[in-house]
């Protein structure tokens, strides 16, 4: 006989595994999509600010190309833990793939999230991954965006944060850019 409680718990465990990035242990794209949809629904009822960070590791391809994907994987696992520790309890960290992470920051205005993003950037810059081999220095470029009235869905918010991260890379890397704060 199948124990219904045991079956339910096993299904819950499998569901959680499907929403987790197996390399880093943070949420994956499916988890992000679900969490973002819930955050937008809550923000629509209580518009207290919904902000998003796109965190892109600088020059990560060079780490993989120079030291191999095994070293790159170690660095990704460790930097994801640095990101998690630098965030607040309510922030939701997800890996989009490769070297990009998204962070949902509910109930937070743009200025407050820029402060969190700067803390996150500084934590990564100060971090030295323990690869068991080569010494690495890592930095991140972070784009920050806030959901504005009239934004439908969350793709436009992701795109705006992505544009900020791109601008951070184009202007020297290892920086935080919120295009809405700059009036762009």
C-alpha atoms as one frame of an Amber mdcrd trajectory, in Angstrom:
protein
   0.000   0.000   0.000   1.100   3.545  -0.737   1.173   5.912   2.199  -0.617
   9.092   0.967   1.369  11.399   3.251   4.661   9.901   2.124   3.602  10.217
  -1.516   2.595  13.856  -0.982   5.931  14.657   0.693   7.845  12.966  -2.127
   5.886  14.970  -4.711   6.614  18.190  -2.794  10.311  17.318  -2.730  10.321
  16.621  -6.480   8.485  19.891  -7.153  11.096  21.833  -5.185  13.925  20.085
  -7.036  12.351  21.108 -10.355  12.505  24.766  -9.284  16.099  24.709  -8.036
  19.312  25.258  -9.967  21.246  22.087  -9.221  24.703  23.654  -9.509  24.200
  26.629  -7.179  21.270  25.570  -5.003  19.327  28.786  -5.689  16.053  29.087
  -7.555  16.037  28.470 -11.300  14.076  30.132 -14.122  10.881  28.232 -13.305
  11.129  29.379  -9.685  11.782  32.954 -10.823   8.766  32.964 -13.154   6.500
  31.697 -10.372   7.880  34.037  -7.694   7.767  37.025 -10.040   4.141  36.369
 -10.975   3.183  36.186  -7.293   5.162  39.363  -6.562   3.384  41.227  -9.365
  -0.024  40.096  -8.085   0.851  41.300  -4.579   2.287  44.551  -5.929  -0.903
  45.195  -7.892  -2.963  44.956  -4.692  -0.483  46.904  -2.541   1.813  48.996
  -4.757   4.712  49.401  -2.328   7.451  48.968  -4.902   8.633  45.895  -6.752
  12.213  46.036  -7.875  14.465  43.643  -9.693  18.225  43.220  -9.983  19.979
  41.491 -12.839  23.416  40.392 -11.631  25.909  39.412 -14.313  29.338  38.043
 -13.395  32.061  40.024 -15.152  34.433  38.145 -17.470  33.151  34.744 -16.367
  33.740  33.189 -19.786  37.432  33.958 -19.321  37.470  31.908 -16.085  35.967
  28.896 -17.885  38.239  29.314 -20.919  41.424  29.777 -18.861  40.875  27.412
 -15.924  38.182  25.007 -17.128  34.513  24.528 -16.377  35.220  22.638 -13.156
  36.869  25.759 -11.685  34.058  27.882 -13.146  31.477  25.646 -11.453  33.245
  25.982  -8.098  33.324  29.765  -8.505  29.612  29.857  -9.445  28.606  27.800
  -6.409  30.641  29.964  -4.070  29.647  33.326  -5.546  25.962  32.324  -5.390
  26.440  31.853  -1.638  28.076  35.297  -1.402  25.084  36.776  -3.234  22.632
  34.987  -0.945  24.398  36.292   2.186  24.518  39.866   0.857  20.760  39.957
   0.230  17.935  40.592   2.656  15.612  37.862   3.931  12.736  38.945   1.663
  14.843  39.004  -1.529  14.524  36.057  -3.929  17.707  34.948  -5.719  17.464
  32.890  -8.903  20.011  31.760 -11.463  18.926  32.364 -15.023  21.699  30.247
 -16.456  25.323  30.749 -17.269  26.613  33.636 -15.194  23.378  35.611 -14.746
  21.234  35.860 -11.643  17.973  37.713 -11.021  16.938  39.032  -7.612  13.312
  39.932  -6.868  13.074  42.645  -4.209   9.442  42.995  -3.095   8.106  46.020
  -1.221  11.250  48.038  -1.900  11.789  51.330  -3.670  14.533  51.917  -6.217
  16.878  53.844  -3.905  16.806  51.085  -1.265  17.520  48.381  -3.826  20.460
  50.344  -5.223  21.924  50.274  -1.691  21.398  46.490  -1.503  22.890  46.065
  -4.990  25.971  48.082  -3.996  26.400  45.908  -0.901  26.093  42.807  -3.083
  28.611  44.187  -5.610  31.121  45.005  -2.865  30.715  41.549  -1.283  31.540
  39.817  -4.572  34.497  42.140  -5.214  35.933  41.342  -1.748  35.374  37.594
  -2.171  38.154  35.210  -3.182  36.799  31.827  -4.324  38.540  28.760  -2.904
  39.015  26.733  -6.082  41.747  24.466  -4.779  43.923  25.908  -7.503  44.010
  29.231  -9.293  43.288  32.421  -7.392  40.366  34.284  -8.895  39.064  37.806
  -8.510  35.419  38.257  -9.346  33.190  41.264  -9.883  29.599  41.780 -10.986
  27.703  44.271 -13.077  24.215  44.891 -11.716  21.211  46.431 -13.403  18.356
  47.582 -11.174  14.783  48.371 -12.230  11.473  49.131 -10.526   8.029  48.150
 -11.750   6.216  51.237 -12.951   2.462  51.718 -13.307   1.266  50.321 -16.602
   3.988  47.671 -16.941   2.311  44.482 -18.068   3.751  41.173 -16.930   7.365
  41.079 -15.883   9.295  40.820 -19.141   9.577  44.601 -19.451  10.970  44.787
 -15.913  13.545  42.074 -16.682  14.481  43.859 -19.905  15.003  47.161 -18.083
  17.215  45.501 -15.443  19.127  43.751 -18.240  19.703  47.090 -19.979  21.099
  48.468 -16.712  23.492  45.506 -16.362  24.579  45.980 -19.974  25.219  49.685
 -19.332  27.251  48.732 -16.225  29.401  46.422 -18.330  29.792  49.003 -21.089
  30.933  51.694 -18.646  33.651  49.647 -16.974  32.070  46.693 -15.123  31.898
  46.177 -11.339  29.136  48.742 -10.926  25.412  49.153 -10.327  23.203  51.061
 -12.753  19.529  51.920 -12.343  18.501  53.512 -15.644  15.276  54.879 -14.146
  17.244  56.761 -11.481  19.483  58.239 -14.172  16.422  59.503 -16.022  17.243
  57.400 -19.074
